Amino acid sequence: MHHKSKLIMFILISIEIFLCRLLSAGASKVYAICSHGIFSGPAISRINNSPFEAVVVTNTIPQEENMKNSNKIQVLLIKKKKMF
C-alpha cells in the first residue's frame, strides 16, 4: 500500500484502530465516508486531530455547525432542503 490513497466506507467511524492499521500498512492519505454523520461527544476534536484527509458525510443530517468546527468535514448533497 505504499504511497496509496485509500477510501474507507463504513457506517460508524471507529477512528483509532482502523486508522493506525492503514497508516502502518503504508497508506499516505485516508478518507472516511459515512451516510449519516452523527458526531457526538469529542468526535469533531478527534477528527481534527486525526490524520484523516477528509470525512465526507451526506446532508441527511445538518452539518453546518460541524463544518464550522472542522475543515475536514465535507458534505455530499443528496437531500434537497425544504423550500417552505
DOKOL-318082 format. One record per residue (C-alpha): x, y, z; residue number from 0; residue in three letters. Coordinates in steps of 0.5 Angstrom, whole numbers. Layout:
% residues N
X, Y, Z, NUM, ALA $
...
% end
This chain:
% residues 84
0, 0, 0, 0, MET $
6, 5, 0, 1, HIS $
4, 12, -3, 2, HIS $
-3, 10, -4, 3, LYS $
-9, 14, -2, 4, SER $
-15, 9, 1, 5, LYS $
-22, 11, 1, 6, LEU $
-26, 8, 7, 7, ILE $
-33, 7, 7, 8, MET $
-37, 5, 14, 9, PHE $
-43, 6, 17, 10, ILE $
-40, 8, 24, 11, LEU $
-33, 11, 24, 12, ILE $
-28, 8, 29, 13, SER $
-22, 12, 28, 14, ILE $
-16, 10, 32, 15, GLU $
-16, 2, 31, 16, ILE $
-17, 3, 23, 17, PHE $
-13, 9, 22, 18, LEU $
-7, 6, 26, 19, CYS $
-7, 0, 22, 20, ARG $
-8, 3, 15, 21, LEU $
-2, 8, 16, 22, LEU $
2, 3, 19, 23, SER $
1, -1, 13, 24, ALA $
4, 5, 9, 25, GLY $
-3, 9, 7, 26, ALA $
-1, 16, 5, 27, SER $
-8, 19, 5, 28, LYS $
-14, 16, 9, 29, VAL $
-21, 19, 7, 30, TYR $
-27, 17, 11, 31, ALA $
-35, 17, 8, 32, ILE $
-41, 16, 12, 33, CYS $
-48, 16, 10, 34, SER $
-51, 20, 17, 35, HIS $
-46, 24, 21, 36, GLY $
-48, 24, 28, 37, ILE $
-41, 27, 31, 38, PHE $
-42, 26, 39, 39, SER $
-38, 28, 45, 40, GLY $
-31, 29, 43, 41, PRO $
-32, 27, 35, 42, ALA $
-30, 33, 32, 43, ILE $
-24, 34, 36, 44, SER $
-22, 27, 35, 45, ARG $
-23, 28, 27, 46, ILE $
-19, 35, 27, 47, ASN $
-13, 31, 31, 48, ASN $
-13, 25, 26, 49, SER $
-9, 24, 20, 50, PRO $
-16, 24, 16, 51, PHE $
-15, 28, 10, 52, GLU $
-23, 29, 10, 53, ALA $
-29, 26, 13, 54, VAL $
-35, 26, 8, 55, VAL $
-42, 26, 10, 56, VAL $
-49, 27, 7, 57, THR $
-53, 32, 8, 58, ASN $
-59, 28, 11, 59, THR $
-57, 31, 18, 60, ILE $
-55, 38, 18, 61, PRO $
-47, 39, 18, 62, GLN $
-47, 47, 18, 63, GLU $
-44, 47, 26, 64, GLU $
-39, 41, 25, 65, ASN $
-37, 44, 18, 66, MET $
-35, 51, 22, 67, LYS $
-31, 47, 27, 68, ASN $
-27, 42, 23, 69, SER $
-24, 44, 16, 70, ASN $
-24, 36, 15, 71, LYS $
-32, 35, 15, 72, ILE $
-34, 35, 7, 73, GLN $
-42, 35, 6, 74, VAL $
-44, 31, 0, 75, LEU $
-51, 34, -2, 76, LEU $
-56, 28, -3, 77, ILE $
-63, 31, 0, 78, LYS $
-66, 37, -2, 79, LYS $
-67, 43, 3, 80, LYS $
-75, 44, 4, 81, LYS $
-77, 51, 1, 82, MET $
-83, 52, 5, 83, PHE $
% end
